[in-house]
């Protein structure tokens, strides 16, 4: 079992030293998906870190305050299913995370990479490859899901497709034209998928001990609102079909509510991630700052 990961990005390669001391379940899940290509996202609140979505659904293990961790920490953020590497002190953001290891490469290079990616958000998609040191390039095995039928099978198929590649429907959304289009629908859909992912994750985690009937009812209610926005506002009909499948699966007698919720969380998280990559966050923030500054100037 590898004690290090290889992080390949932008023509550079660096190692990440792993530790099993804090989050062995999560680390085992990370190892199970390797090697994997990931998309690097613009950090919008915490600031000084690289992060990417991951199809890993784990609860917090021996949680650490993200602000107490040193620069170079490699961590998992369970609420949003992100893997992250910090490269400097973070801005104010309250989060409990699972520590997985330490980045052994040049933090100055990582900082430059993060800052360049932030400024170019929405202009290009930065990718990286994560692999186990000393291991081959064979893709991880896909678990057999032959027992899933009906709407759960449809949802699982949509989830796997979304993690394999950006859906064509989202690319088509970017080519639409109209007033505040495509940015309006892109930002709206991203927010809807993100809200749904986080709400359903809380129901999946179920710290409050709700019974399955209540969890399913709350999830179905949330999905109805998401469908009204994602399909009704943004006209993402293929995504709507996946959400409808989840809604139907939750309503089936004897449904494994936790399993369906897990599929929905991972599907919504990846859809939000794809949309996030097309938002020019840096440019939008610079415009907002200029507008705020202009408010103080004489008319």
C-alpha positions in Angstrom: 0.0 0.0 0.0 1.5 3.3 -1.1 2.5 5.8 1.6 2.7 8.6 -1.0 0.6 10.0 -3.7 1.8 11.7 -6.9 0.1 15.0 -7.8 0.7 15.8 -11.5 -0.5 19.3 -12.6 0.5 21.9 -15.2 3.6 19.9 -16.2 4.9 19.6 -12.6 4.9 16.6 -10.3 5.0 16.5 -6.5 4.5 14.0 -3.8 2.0 13.9 -0.9 3.0 11.9 2.2 0.0 10.1 3.7 -0.9 9.4 7.3 -3.4 6.8 8.5 -3.5 8.3 12.0 -6.5 10.6 11.6 -8.9 9.3 8.9 -8.2 5.6 7.9 -11.6 5.1 6.3 -11.3 8.2 4.1 -7.8 7.4 3.1 -8.8 3.9 2.1 -11.5 5.4 -0.1 -9.0 7.8 -1.7 -6.7 4.9 -2.5 -9.6 2.9 -4.0 -10.3 5.5 -6.7 -6.6 5.9 -7.9 -5.4 6.7 -10.4 -7.8 9.5 -11.1 -8.0 12.7 -13.2 -9.5 15.7 -11.3 -10.6 19.3 -12.0 -9.0 22.1 -10.0 -11.5 24.7 -8.8 -11.3 28.4 -8.0 -11.1 28.9 -4.2 -13.8 31.6 -3.5 -13.9 32.0 0.3 -11.0 30.3 2.2 -8.6 31.5 -0.5 -5.2 29.8 -0.1 -5.9 26.2 -1.2 -6.4 24.0 -4.2 -9.4 21.8 -4.1 -11.3 19.3 -6.3 -14.5 17.3 -6.1 -14.2 13.6 -5.4 -16.6 10.7 -5.5 -15.9 9.8 -1.9 -18.7 9.8 0.6 -17.3 9.6 4.2 -18.2 11.1 7.5 -15.8 13.2 9.5 -13.1 11.2 11.2 -11.2 12.7 14.2 -12.1 16.2 12.8 -9.6 19.0 12.7 -10.2 22.7 12.6 -9.1 23.7 9.1 -7.4 26.8 10.5 -5.3 24.8 12.9 -3.6 22.8 10.1 -0.3 24.0 8.7 0.2 25.0 5.0 0.7 22.0 2.9 -2.0 20.0 4.6 -3.8 17.4 2.4 -7.3 17.0 3.6 -10.9 15.8 3.0 -13.9 18.1 3.5 -16.8 15.7 4.1 -19.6 18.3 3.8 -18.8 18.9 0.1 -16.7 15.8 -0.7 -13.6 17.9 -1.6 -10.0 16.9 -1.4 -7.8 19.9 -0.8 -4.2 21.0 -0.4 -3.6 24.3 1.5 -0.6 26.5 0.6 -1.0 29.5 3.0 -3.1 30.8 5.9 -6.8 30.5 5.0 -9.3 33.3 5.2 -12.2 33.0 7.6 -14.2 29.9 7.0 -15.5 27.5 9.7 -14.9 23.9 8.7 -14.1 20.6 10.3 -12.0 18.4 8.1 -10.2 15.0 8.0 -6.4 15.3 7.7 -4.9 12.8 5.2 -1.3 13.9 4.7 1.2 16.5 3.8 2.2 18.0 0.5 5.9 17.6 0.0 6.4 19.8 -3.0 7.2 23.4 -3.4 4.5 25.5 -1.7 5.5 28.6 -3.7 4.8 26.7 -6.9 1.4 25.5 -5.4 0.6 29.1 -4.5 1.4 30.4 -8.0 -0.7 27.6 -9.5 -3.6 28.5 -7.2 -3.4 32.2 -7.9 -3.2 31.7 -11.7 -6.1 29.3 -11.6 -8.2 31.8 -9.6 -7.5 34.6 -12.1 -8.3 32.3 -15.0 -11.5 30.9 -13.6 -14.2 30.5 -16.2 -11.6 30.8 -19.0 -10.1 27.3 -18.9 -10.4 24.1 -16.9 -7.3 23.1 -15.0 -6.9 19.4 -14.5 -4.5 17.3 -12.4 -3.8 13.6 -11.9 -3.6 11.9 -8.6 -2.0 8.5 -8.4 -0.3 6.1 -5.9 3.5 6.3 -5.9 5.0 3.2 -7.6 1.8 1.8 -8.8 0.6 1.3 -12.5 -1.8 3.2 -14.6 -4.6 0.6 -14.5 -7.9 2.3 -13.8 -9.7 1.4 -10.6 -12.3 -1.4 -10.8 -15.9 -0.2 -11.0 -18.1 -2.0 -8.4 -20.8 -4.2 -9.8 -24.2 -2.7 -9.3 -26.2 -5.4 -11.1 -28.6 -5.6 -8.2 -29.8 -2.0 -8.8 -32.9 -1.8 -10.9 -35.5 0.8 -11.9 -35.0 4.4 -10.9 -32.0 3.7 -8.6 -30.2 2.1 -11.6 -31.0 5.1 -13.7 -29.7 7.5 -11.1 -26.5 5.5 -10.6 -25.9 5.5 -14.4 -26.3 9.3 -14.5 -24.0 9.7 -11.5 -21.3 7.6 -13.1 -21.6 9.4 -16.4 -21.3 12.8 -14.7 -18.1 11.7 -13.0 -16.7 10.3 -16.2 -17.0 13.5 -18.3 -18.8 16.8 -18.4 -22.3 16.2 -19.6 -23.1 17.5 -23.1 -26.2 19.2 -21.8 -24.0 21.5 -19.7 -21.8 22.4 -22.7 -25.0 23.1 -24.7 -26.1 25.5 -21.9 -22.9 27.5 -22.3 -23.8 28.0 -26.0 -27.2 29.5 -25.3 -27.8 33.2 -26.1 -30.2 35.7 -24.6 -30.4 38.4 -21.9 -28.0 37.4 -19.1 -27.6 34.0 -20.8 -25.6 31.8 -20.3 -24.3 33.2 -17.0 -27.7 33.5 -15.4 -28.7 29.9 -15.8 -25.2 28.6 -15.2 -24.9 30.4 -11.8 -28.5 29.5 -10.9 -28.0 25.8 -11.7 -24.7 25.7 -9.9 -26.3 27.1 -6.8 -29.3 24.8 -6.9 -27.1 21.7 -7.3 -24.8 22.8 -4.6 -27.6 23.5 -2.1 -29.3 20.2 -2.9 -26.0 18.3 -2.5 -25.3 19.9 0.9 -28.8 19.4 2.2 -29.0 15.8 1.1 -25.6 15.1 2.5 -26.9 16.2 5.9 -29.8 13.8 5.5 -27.4 11.0 4.4 -25.2 11.7 7.5 -28.3 11.8 9.7 -26.7 13.1 12.8 -30.2 13.9 14.1 -31.3 10.3 13.9 -34.4 10.8 11.6 -36.2 7.7 10.5 -36.0 6.7 6.9 -39.6 7.8 6.1 -38.9 11.3 7.3 -35.5 11.4 5.6 -37.1 10.3 2.3 -39.9 12.8 2.6 -37.6 15.7 3.3 -35.3 14.7 0.4 -38.2 14.4 -2.0 -39.5 17.8 -1.0 -36.0 19.3 -1.6 -35.7 17.6 -5.0 -39.1 19.0 -6.1 -37.8 22.5 -5.6 -34.5 21.7 -7.3 -36.4 20.2 -10.3 -38.5 23.4 -10.5 -35.3 25.5 -10.8 -33.0 23.2 -12.7 -35.6 22.2 -15.3 -38.1 25.0 -15.1 -35.6 27.8 -15.0 -32.5 26.4 -16.6 -34.0 23.8 -19.0 -31.6 21.0 -18.0 -33.9 18.2 -18.9 -31.4 15.3 -18.8 -30.3 16.4 -15.3 -33.9 16.7 -14.4 -34.4 13.0 -15.5 -31.6 12.0 -13.1 -33.2 13.9 -10.2 -36.6 12.5 -11.0 -35.1 9.0 -10.8 -33.8 9.8 -7.4 -37.1 11.2 -6.3 -38.9 8.0 -7.5 -36.3 5.8 -5.9 -36.9 7.4 -2.5 -40.6 6.8 -2.9 -40.3 3.1 -3.5 -41.4 0.8 -0.6 -38.4 -0.7 1.2 -36.0 1.7 -0.5 -32.5 1.9 1.0 -32.8 5.6 1.7 -29.1 6.0 2.7 -28.0 4.4 -0.6 -30.3 6.6 -2.7 -29.3 9.7 -0.8 -25.6 8.9 -1.3 -26.1 8.6 -5.1 -27.9 11.9 -5.2 -25.3 13.6 -3.1 -22.5 12.5 -5.5 -24.5 13.3 -8.6 -25.5 16.8 -7.5 -22.0 17.6 -6.2 -20.4 16.7 -9.5 -23.0 18.6 -11.5 -22.3 21.7 -9.3 -18.6 21.2 -9.9 -18.9 21.2 -13.6 -21.0 24.3 -13.6 -18.6 26.0 -11.2 -15.7 25.7 -13.6 -17.5 27.9 -16.1 -18.1 30.9 -13.8 -15.6 33.7 -14.1 -15.3 34.1 -10.3 -12.3 36.4 -10.3 -13.6 38.7 -13.0 -17.0 38.9 -11.3 -15.3 39.8 -8.0 -13.2 42.5 -9.5 -16.3 44.0 -11.1 -18.0 44.0 -7.7 -15.0 45.6 -6.1 -15.0 48.4 -8.7 -18.7 49.0 -8.3 -18.4 49.2 -4.6 -15.5 51.7 -5.0 -17.5 53.7 -7.5 -20.4 54.1 -5.0 -18.3 56.4 -2.9 -17.4 58.7 -5.8 -19.3 61.9 -6.6 -22.1 61.6 -9.1 
